[in-house]
Amino acid sequence: MTTLTSQPLKGLLDRLFDEADAATSPAVAQLPASERERLLHSKTEYLQLYGLLKDLWLPVSRETGNLLYMLACASRARRIVEFGTSFGISTLFLAAALRDNGGGELITSEFEPAKVARAGQNLTAAGLEDLVEIRQGDALTTFTDLPDAIDLVLLDGAKPIYLDVFKLIEPRLRPGALIIADDADSCPEYLDYIRSAPGTYLSTPFAQDIEVTMRLA
């Protein structure tokens, strides 16, 4: 049995996915579609948008969570950085991999205080809180001090700033590090950057909305 497939995490994830499916946001429902689309692509108003989204979980799918766990375990990751904690579902998958790899450190960032609190509670319920540091605030400021030799990165926060966040992490990546970008098509400049450096990165789309990249050098 693995941490992911045993209790308490297995049952906790089942409950959290159900809760995420049932979540609603009157603020988002009242937002005109044109305004929502504009905010989704804004590099200056993403904090406003994600403030409106504070009641929504915005989780990775269970399949993506399983992929994260498998990639982290297969690469024997010990240092992981995650952009976009939300309520911590993806964080739980990654932390489970660290536990099964023998330990390590996961640094994640979330600027919505209520989500930070709930993610911390979920990690405690899973018995994984000792592996995770949640940094509250904008990742453009919370990720200015990161450890060296990062093994794996998950980009799953505000899409317009994927490239800006990645450039903070990039100097710390070890050769062979993996970068998983969820909903990567929503940030064309990130994809252009990562795909235009064939000597530095090997990158490929996975499923319909995930880009998986390996640092070559």
C-alpha positions in Angstrom: 0.0 0.0 0.0 1.1 3.5 -0.7 0.3 6.7 1.2 -2.0 7.7 -1.7 -4.0 4.5 -1.7 -4.3 4.0 2.1 -6.1 5.8 4.9 -6.4 8.5 5.9 -5.5 10.1 2.6 -7.7 7.9 0.3 -10.9 8.7 2.1 -9.9 12.3 2.6 -9.4 12.8 -1.1 -12.8 11.2 -1.9 -14.5 13.7 0.4 -12.6 16.7 -0.9 -13.3 15.9 -4.5 -17.0 15.6 -3.6 -16.9 19.0 -1.8 -15.1 20.6 -4.7 -17.7 19.3 -7.2 -20.5 20.8 -5.0 -18.9 24.2 -4.6 -20.5 27.3 -6.1 -19.6 31.0 -6.4 -22.4 33.6 -6.7 -19.8 36.2 -7.4 -18.5 34.4 -10.4 -22.0 33.5 -11.6 -22.9 37.2 -11.6 -19.8 38.2 -13.5 -20.5 38.9 -17.3 -18.8 36.3 -19.5 -16.8 39.0 -21.3 -15.4 40.4 -18.0 -14.6 36.9 -16.8 -12.7 36.2 -20.0 -10.8 39.5 -19.8 -9.8 38.9 -16.2 -8.6 35.4 -17.1 -6.1 36.8 -19.4 -5.0 39.8 -17.4 -1.5 40.0 -16.0 -2.4 42.9 -13.7 -5.8 41.9 -12.3 -5.4 38.2 -11.6 -5.6 38.9 -7.8 -9.0 40.4 -8.3 -10.2 37.4 -10.4 -8.9 34.8 -7.9 -10.5 36.8 -5.1 -13.8 36.3 -6.8 -13.0 32.6 -7.2 -12.3 32.2 -3.5 -15.2 29.8 -2.9 -14.3 27.6 -5.8 -11.8 24.8 -5.4 -10.3 24.8 -8.9 -8.6 21.5 -8.2 -6.7 19.3 -10.5 -8.6 16.3 -11.7 -8.1 13.0 -10.0 -6.3 11.7 -13.1 -4.0 14.7 -13.0 -3.4 14.1 -9.3 -2.5 10.5 -10.0 -0.1 11.7 -12.7 1.6 14.1 -10.3 2.0 11.4 -7.8 3.5 9.0 -10.3 5.9 11.5 -11.8 7.1 12.6 -8.4 7.6 9.0 -7.3 9.2 7.9 -10.5 11.7 10.8 -10.4 12.3 10.3 -6.7 11.6 13.9 -6.1 12.6 15.4 -2.8 12.2 19.1 -3.5 8.9 20.3 -5.1 7.5 23.7 -5.8 3.8 24.3 -6.5 2.2 27.5 -7.8 -1.4 27.6 -6.8 -2.4 25.7 -3.6 -6.1 26.5 -3.5 -7.6 24.1 -1.0 -4.7 21.7 -1.3 -5.9 18.8 -3.4 -2.9 18.8 -5.7 -0.7 19.5 -2.7 -1.9 16.3 -1.1 -1.0 14.2 -4.1 2.5 15.7 -4.2 3.1 15.4 -0.5 2.0 11.8 -0.6 4.8 11.2 -3.2 7.3 12.9 -1.0 6.3 10.6 1.9 6.7 7.5 -0.2 10.0 8.8 -1.5 11.3 8.9 2.0 10.7 12.6 2.8 11.5 16.0 1.4 10.1 19.5 1.1 7.2 20.9 -0.8 6.9 24.7 -1.1 3.6 26.0 -2.3 2.0 29.5 -2.6 -1.6 30.7 -2.2 -2.7 34.3 -1.6 -6.3 33.7 -0.4 -6.1 33.4 3.4 -9.1 31.1 3.8 -7.7 28.7 1.3 -4.3 28.7 3.0 -6.1 27.8 6.3 -8.2 25.0 4.8 -5.3 23.6 2.9 -3.3 23.4 6.1 -6.2 21.6 7.8 -6.4 19.1 5.0 -2.6 18.4 5.1 -2.9 17.9 8.9 -5.9 15.5 8.4 -3.7 13.5 6.0 -0.7 13.5 8.3 1.4 15.2 5.7 1.8 18.7 7.2 5.4 18.2 8.1 6.4 18.0 4.4 4.7 21.2 3.2 5.4 24.9 3.6 2.5 27.1 2.5 3.6 30.6 1.6 0.7 33.0 1.8 0.8 35.8 -0.8 1.5 36.4 -4.5 4.0 33.9 -5.8 5.8 36.7 -7.6 7.0 37.7 -4.1 6.8 34.5 -2.1 9.0 32.6 -4.6 11.9 34.9 -4.5 13.7 32.7 -2.0 13.7 29.1 -3.1 16.1 26.1 -2.4 18.5 24.8 -5.1 18.1 21.5 -6.9 14.3 21.6 -7.3 13.1 18.2 -8.7 9.6 19.0 -9.7 7.3 22.0 -10.3 3.6 22.3 -10.7 2.2 25.4 -12.3 -1.5 25.6 -11.5 -2.2 29.2 -10.3 -3.1 32.3 -12.2 -2.5 31.4 -15.9 -1.4 34.8 -17.2 1.7 34.8 -15.0 2.9 31.3 -15.5 6.0 32.5 -17.3 6.8 35.2 -14.7 6.5 32.6 -11.9 8.5 30.0 -13.8 11.4 32.4 -14.4 11.7 32.7 -10.6 11.9 29.0 -10.2 14.0 28.2 -13.4 17.5 29.0 -12.0 16.9 26.5 -9.2 16.0 23.6 -11.4 18.3 20.6 -11.4 19.0 18.8 -14.7 16.2 16.2 -15.2 13.7 18.3 -13.2 10.1 17.9 -14.3 7.7 20.8 -14.8 3.9 20.2 -15.1 1.7 23.1 -16.3 -2.0 22.6 -15.9 -4.2 24.4 -18.4 -1.0 25.4 -20.1 -2.8 26.5 -23.3 -4.1 29.5 -21.3 -0.6 30.9 -21.2 0.8 30.9 -24.8 3.9 32.8 -23.8 4.9 30.1 -21.4 4.5 27.5 -24.0 6.4 29.5 -26.5 9.2 29.9 -24.0 9.4 26.3 -23.0 9.1 24.9 -26.5 11.6 27.3 -28.1 14.6 26.0 -26.1 15.1 22.5 -27.4 18.6 22.3 -26.0 17.4 23.2 -22.5 13.9 21.6 -22.3 12.1 18.7 -23.7 8.4 19.4 -23.6 5.2 17.7 -24.8 1.5 18.2 -24.4 -0.2 15.6 -22.3 -4.0 14.9 -22.5 -5.8 18.1 -23.5 -4.6 20.7 -21.1 -1.3 19.7 -19.5 2.2 20.4 -20.6 4.9 18.1 -19.3 8.5 19.4 -19.5 11.9 18.1 -18.5 14.9 20.3 -17.9 17.8 18.9 -20.0 20.6 21.1 -18.9 
